Amino acid sequence: MMGAVRAENLGKRYRQGEKEVVALEGFTFAFPQGSTAVVGPSGSGKTTLLNLLAGFDLPTEGGVYLGEVALHRLSEDERAEVRLRHMGFVFQQWNLIPTLTAWENVAFPLFLAGLPPRARKERALDLLEKVGVLERAHHLPSRLSGGEQQRVALARALALDPPILFADEPTGNLDAESREQVASLLFHAGQERILVLVTHDLELAARAERILYLKGGRLVRQEVPGPSR
Protein backbone atom coordinates (compact mmCIF):
# COMPACT_ATOMS: atom_id res chain seq x y z
CA MET A 1 0.00 0.00 0.00
CA MET A 2 2.69 2.42 0.95
CA GLY A 3 4.77 4.38 -1.52
CA ALA A 4 5.12 8.08 -1.87
CA VAL A 5 2.26 10.23 -0.60
CA ARG A 6 1.07 11.89 -3.80
CA ALA A 7 -1.14 14.92 -4.19
CA GLU A 8 -2.45 15.40 -7.70
CA ASN A 9 -4.03 18.73 -8.68
CA LEU A 10 -5.28 19.00 -5.10
CA GLY A 11 -7.73 21.79 -4.32
CA LYS A 12 -10.09 22.87 -1.57
CA ARG A 13 -12.77 25.55 -1.75
CA TYR A 14 -15.17 26.78 0.91
CA ARG A 15 -18.32 28.85 0.86
CA GLN A 16 -18.51 31.82 3.22
CA GLY A 17 -21.96 33.27 2.63
CA GLU A 18 -21.99 34.44 -0.97
CA LYS A 19 -18.23 34.28 -1.26
CA GLU A 20 -16.11 31.33 -2.38
CA VAL A 21 -12.78 30.96 -0.57
CA VAL A 22 -9.96 29.09 -2.30
CA ALA A 23 -7.91 27.48 0.47
CA LEU A 24 -5.74 25.35 -1.83
CA GLU A 25 -5.51 25.15 -5.61
CA GLY A 26 -3.67 22.99 -8.13
CA PHE A 27 -1.25 21.42 -5.64
CA THR A 28 0.72 18.55 -7.13
CA PHE A 29 3.66 16.91 -5.34
CA ALA A 30 4.91 13.44 -4.43
CA PHE A 31 6.29 13.32 -0.89
CA PRO A 32 9.17 10.81 -0.83
CA GLN A 33 10.79 9.19 2.19
CA GLY A 34 12.55 11.75 4.36
CA SER A 35 11.52 15.18 5.57
CA THR A 36 9.54 17.79 3.66
CA ALA A 37 8.73 21.12 5.29
CA VAL A 38 5.73 23.16 4.15
CA VAL A 39 6.00 26.87 4.88
CA GLY A 40 4.10 30.03 4.05
CA PRO A 41 2.25 32.93 5.69
CA SER A 42 -0.96 32.46 7.64
CA GLY A 43 -3.79 31.61 5.29
CA SER A 44 -1.47 30.18 2.64
CA GLY A 45 -3.06 26.72 2.80
CA LYS A 46 -0.52 24.82 4.92
CA THR A 47 -2.93 23.29 7.42
CA THR A 48 -5.54 22.71 4.71
CA LEU A 49 -2.92 20.72 2.81
CA LEU A 50 -2.02 18.63 5.85
CA ASN A 51 -5.68 17.91 6.59
CA LEU A 52 -6.21 16.73 3.01
CA LEU A 53 -3.06 14.60 2.94
CA ALA A 54 -4.14 12.91 6.18
CA GLY A 55 -7.74 12.40 5.09
CA PHE A 56 -9.18 14.57 7.85
CA ASP A 57 -10.85 16.57 5.09
CA LEU A 58 -11.79 15.79 1.49
CA PRO A 59 -10.64 17.79 -1.54
CA THR A 60 -12.90 19.76 -3.82
CA GLU A 61 -10.64 18.91 -6.75
CA GLY A 62 -7.90 16.38 -7.34
CA GLY A 63 -6.87 13.63 -4.98
CA VAL A 64 -4.43 12.13 -2.48
CA TYR A 65 -2.81 8.76 -3.14
CA LEU A 66 -0.90 6.49 -0.77
CA GLY A 67 0.87 4.27 -3.22
CA GLU A 68 -2.00 3.12 -5.43
CA VAL A 69 -4.73 3.75 -2.85
CA ALA A 70 -6.91 6.81 -3.47
CA LEU A 71 -7.35 8.14 0.07
CA HIS A 72 -10.01 10.64 -0.97
CA ARG A 73 -12.21 7.84 -2.32
CA LEU A 74 -12.30 5.90 0.95
CA SER A 75 -15.12 6.14 3.48
CA GLU A 76 -14.63 8.06 6.71
CA ASP A 77 -14.16 4.80 8.63
CA GLU A 78 -11.66 3.52 6.07
CA ARG A 79 -9.67 6.76 6.25
CA ALA A 80 -9.62 6.51 10.06
CA GLU A 81 -8.22 2.99 9.79
CA VAL A 82 -5.52 4.20 7.38
CA ARG A 83 -4.57 6.96 9.83
CA LEU A 84 -4.35 4.49 12.72
CA ARG A 85 -2.24 1.94 10.85
CA HIS A 86 -0.10 4.11 8.61
CA MET A 87 0.12 7.66 10.00
CA GLY A 88 1.41 9.36 13.12
CA PHE A 89 0.61 12.92 14.16
CA VAL A 90 2.39 15.57 16.24
CA PHE A 91 0.50 18.83 16.79
CA GLN A 92 1.34 22.21 18.31
CA GLN A 93 -1.19 21.51 21.07
CA TRP A 94 0.00 18.18 22.39
CA ASN A 95 -3.49 16.65 22.60
CA LEU A 96 -2.52 14.18 25.30
CA ILE A 97 -5.42 12.55 27.15
CA PRO A 98 -5.32 14.31 30.55
CA THR A 99 -6.57 11.34 32.59
CA LEU A 100 -3.93 8.94 31.23
CA THR A 101 -0.29 8.75 32.30
CA ALA A 102 2.51 9.31 29.82
CA TRP A 103 2.93 5.63 29.04
CA GLU A 104 -0.83 5.10 28.80
CA ASN A 105 -1.05 7.95 26.27
CA VAL A 106 1.65 6.31 24.17
CA ALA A 107 -0.07 2.93 24.48
CA PHE A 108 -3.47 4.22 23.42
CA PRO A 109 -2.97 3.68 19.65
CA LEU A 110 -1.71 0.19 20.46
CA PHE A 111 -4.93 -0.46 22.39
CA LEU A 112 -6.96 0.72 19.38
CA ALA A 113 -4.92 -1.60 17.16
CA GLY A 114 -5.72 -4.57 19.40
CA LEU A 115 -2.30 -5.31 20.93
CA PRO A 116 -2.37 -7.22 24.24
CA PRO A 117 -1.74 -5.26 27.47
CA ARG A 118 1.80 -6.48 28.14
CA ALA A 119 2.96 -5.73 24.59
CA ARG A 120 1.36 -2.28 24.77
CA LYS A 121 3.19 -1.34 27.95
CA GLU A 122 6.54 -2.70 26.79
CA ARG A 123 6.31 -0.80 23.51
CA ALA A 124 5.22 2.41 25.24
CA LEU A 125 8.03 2.31 27.79
CA ASP A 126 10.58 1.56 25.08
CA LEU A 127 9.46 4.60 23.09
CA LEU A 128 9.46 6.85 26.14
CA GLU A 129 13.04 5.77 26.78
CA LYS A 130 13.98 6.59 23.19
CA VAL A 131 12.59 10.12 23.47
CA GLY A 132 14.21 10.64 26.86
CA VAL A 133 11.25 10.79 29.24
CA LEU A 134 11.09 7.25 30.63
CA GLU A 135 11.37 8.57 34.19
CA ARG A 136 8.10 10.46 33.61
CA ALA A 137 6.22 7.39 32.38
CA HIS A 138 3.77 7.30 35.30
CA HIS A 139 3.05 11.03 35.40
CA LEU A 140 -0.13 12.63 34.11
CA PRO A 141 0.29 15.29 31.39
CA SER A 142 -0.46 18.05 33.90
CA ARG A 143 2.76 17.13 35.72
CA LEU A 144 4.92 17.32 32.60
CA SER A 145 6.62 20.34 31.07
CA GLY A 146 5.71 21.45 27.56
CA GLY A 147 8.82 19.83 26.14
CA GLU A 148 8.11 16.58 27.97
CA GLN A 149 4.51 16.55 26.75
CA GLN A 150 5.64 17.03 23.16
CA ARG A 151 8.15 14.19 23.46
CA VAL A 152 5.38 11.97 24.82
CA ALA A 153 3.22 13.07 21.88
CA LEU A 154 6.01 12.14 19.47
CA ALA A 155 6.39 8.72 21.14
CA ARG A 156 2.63 8.21 20.76
CA ALA A 157 2.85 9.17 17.07
CA LEU A 158 5.51 6.48 16.58
CA ALA A 159 3.69 3.80 18.60
CA LEU A 160 2.61 1.72 15.58
CA ASP A 161 5.79 2.55 13.64
CA PRO A 162 3.87 4.41 10.92
CA PRO A 163 5.50 4.97 7.53
CA ILE A 164 4.03 8.49 7.42
CA LEU A 165 4.50 11.18 10.07
CA PHE A 166 2.66 14.52 10.00
CA ALA A 167 3.76 17.40 12.23
CA ASP A 168 1.84 20.69 12.49
CA GLU A 169 3.87 23.44 14.22
CA PRO A 170 5.38 20.79 16.56
CA THR A 171 7.78 23.23 18.28
CA GLY A 172 5.53 26.29 18.31
CA ASN A 173 4.75 26.24 22.04
CA LEU A 174 8.21 25.24 23.31
CA ASP A 175 11.17 27.10 24.80
CA ALA A 176 14.47 27.12 22.91
CA GLU A 177 15.97 24.07 24.66
CA SER A 178 12.84 21.94 24.29
CA ARG A 179 12.44 23.12 20.69
CA GLU A 180 15.90 21.78 19.84
CA GLN A 181 15.30 18.47 21.62
CA VAL A 182 11.97 17.85 19.89
CA ALA A 183 13.29 18.96 16.49
CA SER A 184 16.24 16.56 16.73
CA LEU A 185 13.97 13.65 17.69
CA LEU A 186 11.47 14.53 14.97
CA PHE A 187 13.99 14.69 12.14
CA HIS A 188 15.69 11.52 13.36
CA ALA A 189 12.34 9.74 13.20
CA GLY A 190 11.72 11.25 9.77
CA GLN A 191 14.82 9.70 8.23
CA GLU A 192 13.18 6.31 7.80
CA ARG A 193 9.64 7.41 6.97
CA ILE A 194 7.77 10.14 5.12
CA LEU A 195 7.76 13.24 7.34
CA VAL A 196 5.58 16.20 6.34
CA LEU A 197 6.23 19.19 8.58
CA VAL A 198 4.04 22.32 8.55
CA THR A 199 5.73 25.26 10.24
CA HIS A 200 6.15 29.03 10.39
CA ASP A 201 9.69 28.49 11.71
CA LEU A 202 12.07 28.90 8.77
CA GLU A 203 15.05 27.71 10.86
CA LEU A 204 13.20 24.49 11.61
CA ALA A 205 12.14 24.15 7.98
CA ALA A 206 15.76 24.55 6.83
CA ARG A 207 16.60 21.28 8.60
CA ALA A 208 14.28 19.38 6.27
CA GLU A 209 15.49 17.68 3.10
CA ARG A 210 13.17 19.79 0.99
CA ILE A 211 10.98 22.87 1.52
CA LEU A 212 7.71 23.71 -0.22
CA TYR A 213 6.56 27.34 -0.17
CA LEU A 214 2.82 28.03 -0.30
CA LYS A 215 1.25 31.41 -1.01
CA GLY A 216 -2.42 32.11 -1.58
CA GLY A 217 -3.20 28.41 -1.61
CA ARG A 218 -0.70 27.59 -4.35
CA LEU A 219 2.72 25.95 -4.42
CA VAL A 220 4.99 28.77 -5.58
CA ARG A 221 8.47 27.40 -4.95
CA GLN A 222 10.44 24.30 -4.00
CA GLU A 223 13.86 24.35 -2.40
CA VAL A 224 16.49 21.87 -1.26
CA PRO A 225 18.42 23.40 1.67
CA GLY A 226 22.19 23.26 1.60
CA PRO A 227 24.26 20.78 3.63
CA SER A 228 24.81 23.39 6.37
CA ARG A 229 21.33 22.61 7.76
C-alpha positions, -999 to +999 in steps of 0.1 A: +000+000+000+027+024+010+048+044-015+051+081-019+023+102-006+011+119-038-011+149-042-025+154-077-040+187-087-053+190-051-077+218-043-101+229-016-128+256-018-152+268+009-183+289+009-185+318+032-220+333+026-220+344-010-182+343-013-161+313-024-128+310-006-100+291-023-079+275+005-057+253-018-055+252-056-037+230-081-013+214-056+007+185-071+037+169-053+049+134-044+063+133-009+092+108-008+108+092+022+125+117+044+115+152+056+095+178+037+087+211+053+057+232+041+060+269+049+041+300+041+022+329+057-010+325+076-038+316+053-015+302+026-031+267+028-005+248+049-029+233+074-055+227+047-029+207+028-020+186+058-057+179+066-062+167+030-031+146+029-041+129+062-077+124+051-092+146+078-109+166+051-118+158+015-106+178-015-129+198-038-106+189-067-079+164-073-069+136-050-044+121-025-028+088-031-009+065-008+009+043-032-020+031-054-047+038-028-069+068-035-073+081+001-100+106-010-122+078-023-123+059+009-151+061+035-146+081+067-142+048+086-117+035+061-097+068+063-096+065+101-082+030+098-055+042+074-046+070+098-044+045+127-022+019+109-001+041+086+001+077+100+014+094+131+006+129+142+024+156+162+005+188+168+013+222+183-012+215+211+000+182+224-035+167+226-025+142+253-054+126+272-053+143+305-066+113+326-039+089+312-003+088+323+025+093+298+029+056+290-008+051+288-010+079+263+017+063+242-001+029+245-035+042+234-030+037+197-017+002+205-049-005+224-070+007+194-049-016+172-057-046+194-023-053+209-024-072+242-017-053+275+018-065+281+030-057+246+014-023+248+032-013+279+065-027+268+063-008+235+052+024+252+080+023+278+106+016+251+095+046+231+095+069+261+130+058+268+140+066+232+126+101+235+142+106+269+112+108+292+111+072+306+114+086+342+081+105+336+062+074+324+038+073+353+030+110+354-001+126+341+003+153+314-005+181+339+028+171+357+049+173+326+066+203+311+057+214+276+088+198+261+081+166+280+045+165+267+056+170+232+081+142+235+054+120+248+032+131+219+060+121+195+064+087+211+026+082+208+029+092+171+055+065+166+037+038+186+026+017+156+058+025+136+039+044+109+055+050+075+040+085+074+045+112+101+027+145+100+038+174+122+018+207+125+039+234+142+054+208+166+078+232+183+055+263+183+048+262+220+082+252+233+112+271+248+145+271+229+160+241+247+128+219+243+124+231+207+159+218+198+153+185+216+120+179+199+133+190+165+162+166+167+140+137+177+115+145+150+140+147+121+157+115+134+123+097+132+117+113+098+148+097+082+132+063+078+096+074+070+078+101+051+078+132+073+056+162+063+062+192+086+040+223+086+057+253+102+062+290+104+097+285+117+121+289+088+150+277+109+132+245+116+121+242+080+158+245+068+166+213+086+143+194+063+155+177+031+132+198+010+110+229+015+077+237-002+066+273-002+028+280-003+013+314-010-024+321-016-032+284-016-007+276-044+027+260-044+050+288-056+085+274-049+104+243-040+139+244-024+165+219-013+184+234+017+222+233+016+243+208+036+248+234+064+213+226+078 
